[in-house]
Amino acid sequence: MSVRQTTVSVSHDLLSSVLREARFESAAYRWLELGAPFRVRFDHPDLRGVHLVTRGACDLVFDDGTTERVEPGDLVILPRGDAHEIRSPGAASASATSGFALAMRTAGNRLRAGGPTVDTEVVCGAFLVGEADHPALSGLPRTIRLPGAGGRPAAWLAPLIEALTAEAADGGPGSDLVMARLSDAMLVRALRHHSAAVDRPGWLAGLADPYVAAALAALHADPAHPWTLAGLARTAGLSRAAFAARFTGRVGEPAMRYLQALRLRRARALLGDQRVTVAAVAAQVGYTSDVAFAAAFKREFGVSPGAYRRSGVR
């Protein structure tokens, strides 16, 4: 197997693993039928949006005024959950409709907004992130845009999107479950595709680098291991200095700081199990001292492990 094939395999396995760690969970999709003038707002604090234009076109407008034109076949994912609107051109002064409220008060998968003549159709969905501060989300852009071609989605994505839009349009028993599974697959493929072209520091940029990806895979597979910078450099196949510079440059933070954040977030999840003592959690994530673990946890999250457990926050 070539180095490139090995790297691709490691990256794909790691991507799937980390999405599970961050607790990505797809929510329902709806088929939005729009007539100009229209202005639909998406600002639910817990949802990350997904928009696929299947007919017509619209503007994606953020609260700072930034505007992106979205054409037929374009898929746009908003992984950070920024508040935004989809509008017809010139509809800035029109009354805004809440996409979330529209979905809550409308039975079925088809939603209607705007003027009397439907000229734009958008499949709108969302996903939740259970660990919003997971290191994997570091460096993600405001939008991940996968442009269509000739009014259709990119060829590699088309089969998933066609199945998803069919479910969103037709509904039926079990439709939400089918859409959630299709959306999970679409999200993984979109992030995988985006990682190959990402140009800003962050976890996805590290995933695209064969040396950094090898170290990331090792860290996520066994964060409790007594890792050192030299040991990670050997795993990556680089000198200590070269690895340290490469990891920081790609991921945006030093390797050992990344490891500490990974351990503490893993610990935070483990603290949800009341049967496991705080000392056992500390050991499971690689801390040999309860005191050191408690101090690091409080620096990271502002409360002690015991207080966090008692708070019931998850």
N, C-alpha and C positions, 0 to 999 in steps of 0.2 A: 504494500500500500504506500502511495506517495505521501510526502510531507503535507502537501495540500489536502489530500483526502483525509489524512489523520486529523488535521486541524479542523476541517469542516465537520467531521464526525464529533470531535470534542466540543466544538462551538455549539452545534445543534443540541447535543445532550445537555450541555451546561445551560443553554438558553431555556430549554424546557424545565430543567430543575429549578432555575432561579425564578421563573414565572410562578412556579408552585410555591416557592419560598415567599415571594411577595404577595401571594394569594390573589392573583388576577382571577376575576370571576366575571363572566359575561352576563349582562342583563338583557332585558327584552329588546327586540327590534320592532320598529313600526315603519309602515310605508306612508310617507308624507306626500300628499297631493296638494300642490300650491298654485295659486293664481295671482298674477301681479295685480296690484302691489301686495307683497307679503313681507313680513318681518317676524321671524320666529326666534325666540331667545332661549339659550341653554345655559343655565347658571346654577344647577343643583350642585352643592358643594362636594358631594361624595361620588359624582359620576364623571367618567372620562368619555368624551363623545367619539362617535364613529359616524361619518357621513359618506354615502355613496350616491352620486348623482346618476340617475338612470335616464333622465330626459330633461331637456332644457338646460339652464345654467343658473347660477346664483353667486352672490358674493358672500364670503365668510368674513365677518367683521368682528374684531376684538374690541374690548373696552378702551384700549389706547388709540383706537382709530385705524390700526393696521387692517388692511383689507386684502384678501386673496380671492381671485376669481376661480370658481370651481366649475369645470366643464363636464359634459357627459362622459361617463366611464372613469372619472377621477374618484379615488378613494382617499379620504382624509381622516387621520386618527389624531386625537388630541390627548396625548398620554399624560399631560400634567393637569388636565381638568380645567384649563382656563375658560372663564366665562366668555361667551361669544354669541353671535347671531348669524342666521342665514337670511339673506335679504334679496329681493329683486332689485335691479338697478334703479336708483332714484327713490328708494323707499325709506330713506333715513327718517323722514318725518311721519311715517305711518305708525299706527298704534302697534306696539309689540305684543305678540302672543307668547306665553310661556309654553315651551315644548313639553315640559314635564306635566304642567297642569292640563294641557290638551290631551296628553296620553291618559291621565288619570280619569278624565271625564268622558272619554270616548271608548265605547265597547269595540272589541276587535282590533285588528292590526292596521287598518287603514284610517289615517287621520287627514283632516281637510282644513286648510287655512288660506286666508288671502281672498283675492278677487274671485268672481264667478266662473272664470274660464281656467281650467287646469292647463298650465303650460310648462310646469316644472315638477319633476318627481324625484324625491330623495329618500333613500332607505336610511333611516336614522336609528342608531343603536348606541349602546353605552356599555362600559365595563367598570367594575369596582376594583380597587386595589386595597387589600387588607392591611398591607404594610406600606403606607404612603411614603415613608422615609427610608425605604429599602435602598441600599447602595446601587442596585441595578437601575434605579430611576435617575441616578445622577447623570447629568449631561444630556438627558433626552430633550429634544427641541420642543417648542410649543406645538408644532404640527409635524406629523409624518405624512407626507403627501406621495401617493403612488398614482402618477398620471395615467390616464387611459390613452388609447390610440384608436382613432377613427370612431370615437363615441363609445368604445367598449373598454372594459378593464384590461389591464396587462394580461397577456396570454397565460402566464404562469399562475395568475390569481383568478382567472375567469371562472374555472369550474366551481371553486368554493363560493364565489360571489353569486353565480347563477343559482346555486342551490339555496343560498341564504336569501336572496331576493324572492325566490319562488315561495319559500316558507313565510316570509314577511308579507307577501301579497295575498297568499291563499289561506294561511292559518290552518286550523284543524286541531284535532286532539294531539297533544304532545308537541305542538309546534314550538313553544318556547324552549323546551329541552333540546329539540333538534337545532334551533337557531343558536343556542348557547354553545353546543358542541362545534358547530360550523364556525362560529365567531372565534372560539378558542384557537382553532386551526388557522383561521385567517390572520389573527393577531400574531401568532408565532411566525407565520410566513412573512408577514409584513415587517416585523422587527428583524427577522433574519435578513431580508432583502435590504432593509435600511442600514443594517450594521456594516454591509459591504461598502457603503458610500459615505458613512458618517465622517464629518470633518471637525468635530469638536470633542474635547476630552470628556470621558465618561465611561460607564461600564460597557456600553455597546462598542465604543471605539477599542477598548481593551479586548473585547471578544473577537474583533476582526484581526487582531495582531497575533500571529501564531505563537510567539514566545510568551506574551502576556496571557493569552488564552490558556496555555498550559498551566501557568501559575494559578490563574483564577479557578480552573477546574480542580486543582489540588486543594486549594483553600476551601472551596465550597463542599468538596467531598469529605474533608476531615478538618474542620476548623479547630478542633480540640488538640490536634497534633502540635507539639512544641516547635512550631515553625520559627526559623530565623531567616534573616534576609539572605544569608549565604545559602541556606537550604532551598529557599524558593528560587534563587538564581540557578542552582544546580538542576532543579526541576525544569526550569525554562531553557536550560542549555546555554546560559550566558554568564559572563563574569559578574561579580557582585555589583560593581559600579555601573556596568552597562545595563544590567537588569533594573537596578534602582531608578536610573534615569528614564528607562523605557516605560516602566510601569507607571511612574508618576506622570510622564508626558501623555500617555494614552488614557489613563483612568482619571487623572486629575488630582490624585492624592497618593502619598507614599504607601507602599505595600503593607507595612506593619500597621499603619493607621486604618487601612481598609480592613485588615484582619480583625483589629479590635472592634470596629463597628459591626462586622459580620458576627463575631462572637456574642456581642451584647444584644443584637437583635434576635439571634437564635435563643439566647437566654430569656429574653422577654417573652418569646412564644412559649418556652418551656415552663415559665412561671405560672401559666394558666392551669397547669395540672397541680391541684392542691395536694396530691399524694406524694409529690417529689419535694424534698426539702430544698431550701435555698442553697445549702452547702452542696447537695447533689447536683443542682443546676450549675453551680460554679464549676464543679469538676467536669461535667459533661461538655462544657464549652471551652475547657482548656485552662481554667484558673486553678492554681495549686493553693492559693490563699483566699479564704472567704473574705478577709478584710480588703484585699486588693480588688476582688471582684465587686464588693459593695461600693467601694470608692469609685471604681471605673463606671459602674452602672449609674451612680448618682450624678457623676459628671456628664454622662451622656444624656440622661433622661430627666434629671432634676429631682428624682426621688430615689429612696433606697429600694432594693429588691423587695423587701418585706412590705414597705408602704405601697409599692406598685401592685403587689399581689392582693393586698387588702382592699385596694381601691376598686378592684374588679374591672378596670379598664382593659379592653381587648381590641 
